[in-house]
Amino acid sequence: MRLPREKFICALESVKPGISPEGIVEQSSCFVFNEGKVYTFNDEVCCHGPSLLDKAFSGAIPGEKLLAFLHKLKEEEIQVEASSSEFAVISRGKRAWFTLEKEINMPLDMVEKAKEWKPLKAGFLDAVNLVQQCAGKNQPQFFLNCVHLSPNWLEACDQFQLCRWQIATGVKESTLVRQTSLNSIVSLGVTECGETESWIHFRNTNGVTISCRRYLQKYPDLTKVLNTNGVPITLPKYLAEAAERANIFSEENIKNYVIVELIPGKVKVESYGISGRFREIRKSKYQGEEIKFLISPQLLIEITKNYSKCTVSKNCLKAEGDSCIYLAYLFQPDEIEIAQSEKGATNERKLKEH
């Protein structure tokens, strides 16, 4: 069978969020093909979409290796063949054989199918893209690693920063979804959502569906914290450019933060990574008290471009728009060092202290 290589890659990339090399469930490191569709499932995320392969073909193929080889080819068209134990990709004198498991053992029956689908509100993906950056990844408290979807807003907090975006989410009851699961829906351009007992499902117009495991545990009420008032300040627009430069190093970290320090007459932006570190100091009209905070560089870019007028209180910096409220907690210089260290990650200030 002959296939357009780029389209085949796109079909596989669209379901890649469900791939896990750690073997969390059976065949979770594989693309599973069946009846013209390709599936991935890692117990937290399940994806499926059109495969471009013949409906008669079925089996599981190692996912990362197959994608890596397809990306290394240059030809516009490839040929694929299958035996009882191998899947071959052929292109102009090059041939690669991948182990093929004909028996499908991926536990797809664990994922309920949505019976009702609702269109997502305009701006929903923008909201997810911004809010998910405020969720943690390895926090000891589970809810800090999740995005909270209520019927009327979505929000996230990692003890350094929090964000709430007012928008109808389409869910009937409040639920938590891991940040690492939900952030995958943005690039897919999903347009609809559905709910089942254990999953929230999203799909796009190309027939790709991504299902994210939902958790119904209680999320803290952040409303009182979000109502914090303070003294108005204006963030300089050039912070967006500084954030882009700082991101070169900070993006190497598990959680991507940069350090921003407002000092009378100047602003300082710093970042650290495995490859090196960055510092930028610029003159500023700021004349308030010295303040220091951690923030995602992407969020800093968003805020300085769209929410330059902020307020500062004793504990936090707050930026507010028509639909979105963002808070960054303020730190003393020694607290920044503790918060950045792996040792200090379990000793950060608790949300209730703010």
N, C-alpha and C positions, 0 to 999 in steps of 0.2 A: 504494500500500500504506500502511495506517495503522499507526502504532506508538505504544506508550506511551513518552513522551519520557524519563522517568527510567530506565526499564529499558534503553532503548537506550543512554543515557549510561553506565550501569553496565556494560553489555556491552563498550563501547569502553574505559572506564577500566580494566577488568580486564586488558586486553592492552596497555595504554599503556606498560609498562616496555620493550617492544621497539621503541618509536618513537625515532628519532634524526633531528633536523632537519639534521644535518651531512651526510647523504647518504653514509654509510659504505659501504653496499651499495645496489644498485638498489631503489628504492621503500622505503627504510628510513624515510622521513619519512611514509609512508602507512599507512592501514588497507587491507588487501587482503581483499576479500570473495570467497568461493568456496564453493559447495555448502553454504550455510547457516552457514558459519563465518567468523570474522574473524581475520586473521593480522597480526602485526608481527614484524619481524626487523631487528636492527642489528649483526649479526655476533657480538655477545657474548651477547645474549638473544633468544630466539624465544618468542613467545606465541601461543596460539590458543584460541578458545572459541566458544560459540554466538553468532551475530550478530543474531538475530531477523529477518533479511531472508530473502526467498524464496531457496530453493536454486538457482533458475535464474539469479539475479543474480550477476555476477562483475565484478571490476575493482578498481582502486586509487584511493583518494581521499586528498587531503592531510589528514593526521591532526589536527594542532594546530588548523587552521582549522575543521574540521568540529566538533570538540569545543567550541571556543570559541563557535561560533554556537549550538549546542544548549544550552549553559549560559546563554546570554543570553535564551533564550525562557522564557516563563512557562506556556504552555499544557501541559496534561497529555498531550495527544495531538498527534502530528504526522503529516504525510503525506510520503512520499518517492516520487520518480519518477526514472527514468533514461532517457537517450537514448544514442546511440552515443559521445558525448563529454562529457556532463554528468550530474551527480547532483544532483537538486533536493530541498531540504527546504522544505516549505510549512506555514505555520501562521497562520491568521487574518489574511490580507492581507499576510503577510510571505513572501517567497520568496527563497531563496539558491541559486545554482547553483555547484557545485564541479566543478573539472576532473576528469574521469573517464578513467583509462587502462584501456581494456578488456583490453589484453594484460597478463597477469601475468608480470612479470620478476623478482619477488622470488626469490632463490635458496634456496628452502625445502628443496631436495634436499640442501643442505649439512648439514642437521640430521637425524641418525639418529633413528629412532623406538624408544622403549623397548619391549621385549617382555615384561619382567617388572617388576611393581610391588610395592613393600613398604610396609606402613603405617609412618608416622613415629611415633616414641616420644612419649608425652605430655611436654610441656615442650620439645620440639625448637625450636619457633618462639620461645619465650621465650629459649632459649639463643642462637639466631641473632640476635635483636633486641639482646641485650646484647653479645655478642662482636663483632659487626660494627662496633660503635662504636669499637673499638680498632684497626681497620685504617686505614691511611692512604689518601689519594686521589691525591696527586701526588708520592709518594716516588720517589727515583731507583732504589731497589732494588725490583724487581717484587714480590717476595713480601710486602713491607710493605703493599702495596695490596690484599692478598687475605685471605680467610678460609681457614684450613687445616682441611679435614675429614679426620680419620683415622677408622678404624672405631669407635673408642671415645671420641672427643672432638672438639670443634671449638675453634679458638683463633685469635687474631689479635694482631698487635703493630705499632705504628707508631713505635717507638723512644722514645716518651714513656710509653706504657702498654701493658700486655698482659693478656690474659684467656684462660683455658682453662675450658671447661665439659665435665665428664665426662658423656657420654651416647652411647648407641649411635646412630650417624648414618645407618646403612643403606648406607654405601659399602663396597665390598670392598677398595679400596686408597686410600691417602692421595692427596688431590688438592687443588689450589688453585682457588678461585673468586674473581673480583674482588668486592670489597665492594660496588661499585655495581651488580653483577648480583644478588648473593645477597640484599641487603636488600629487594628487591621481593617476595620470597615471603611475608614476614610479613603484609602487609596482605591478601594473597589467601587466607589461612587454609588453606594446603595441608595435605593429610592423607596423601599417598603420595609416594614417590620411586622413580625408576628410573635405571639407569646405561647409557650406551653409551660407545663409545670416546672421543668428544670432548665429550660433554655429560652433565650431570646434570639430570634431569627431575623436576619436581614438579607435582602436580595437586591440585585441590580437588574437593569434592562437586558443584560447579556445572558441571563439565566444562571448566574452564579449566586449561590446561597452560602452564607456563613452563619453558623449557629454558635452562640457564646453561652457557656454555662452561667446560670444565674444563682445568686445566693440571697436568701430572704432574711438574713440576720439584720438586726436593728442598726441603723446608722445614726450617729450623734446629731442632734439638732444644732445646726450652725447659724441659725437666724440671729441669735443674740450677738454672736461674734461679728457677723457681717454688718450689723447696725452700728459698728464703731464709728465715732466722729472724730475729726482732728483738724489740724491747721492746714489750709490750702497751700500747696506748692506746685511748681511746674517742672516737669522733667524735660531736660534738653533733648531735642530731636536727634542729635548726633549719637545718643546712646544706642540707637538701633544699629548704626554702623560699627560701633565698638563691640556690641554684642555679637555681631557676625564674625568679627576677628577673634573674639574670646572663645567662640564656639569651636574653633579649630582644635583647641586642646581639651575643652570641657566635654566634648562629645565622646571622648574616649572612656569616660567614667560610666559606671552602671547607672547612676542618676546624674543627669546633666544639669549642673548648676554653675552660674558665675557669681562673683561677689561684687556688689555695687556699694560704694561708700560715697555719701554726700558730705562734703566738708565745706565750711564757709569759703566761698570763692572758687571752689573746684569740685570736680567729680572724678572718682577713680573706679575703674572696672578691672577686675582680675579674674584669671582662670588658671586651673591646673589640670594636667593630664599626664599620661604615661610618657608621652613624647617631649613634654616641656611645660612651660608656663608663659602667661601673658599678663601684661599690665599696661593700661592706658590711663593717663591723667590729662584732663582738659579743664580749662577755665570755665567758670560757671557763675551765674548771677545768684546762685543759692546762698542764703545768709542765715539759715536756721541752725539748729543744733546738729552736731555730727551724728549721722545715722548710718547703719550698715545692715545689709540684708542679702540673702541668697535668693536667686531667681533663675528659672530656666531662660536661656538666651532667646529662645523663640517667643516666650511670653514677654520678655523685655522689649523685643522688637515690636510685638503687637501693641503693647501698652504705650510705648513712646510715640507710635504712629497714630494711634486712635484714642488714647486716654491720657494725654500729656498732663492734664490737670488732675492732681492727686491730693490726698490729705495725709498728714502724718500725725499720729497720736503717740502716746507713751510706748505702746507695744508694737504698732504696725504701720505700714504704708498701705494705703487703700486707693485703688483706681476703680472708677465706676462709670459705666456707660448705660445706654438705654436698657439693655438686656443682661449685661454681664457685670459682676462684682468680683474684683480680685484683691486679695490681701497677701502681703509679704510680712512676716514677723521680723521685728528688728532685733539685732543681736549686739552684744558687747564684743569687742575684738577677740577675746579669748574663747567666747562661745562659738564663733565661726570656726575656729580651729578644731574644737571638740566635735562640732556637727559634721565636719568634713572627714573626720577620722573614722575608721571602721569600728574602733573601740567605742567611740562616742555615739555610734548610731543607735544603740539601745538605751542611751541615757539622755536623749534629747528632751527638751521641755515638753510636757504633756499638754494636749490641747486644752484641757480644763483650766490650766494655769493662766490662759489668756482670756 
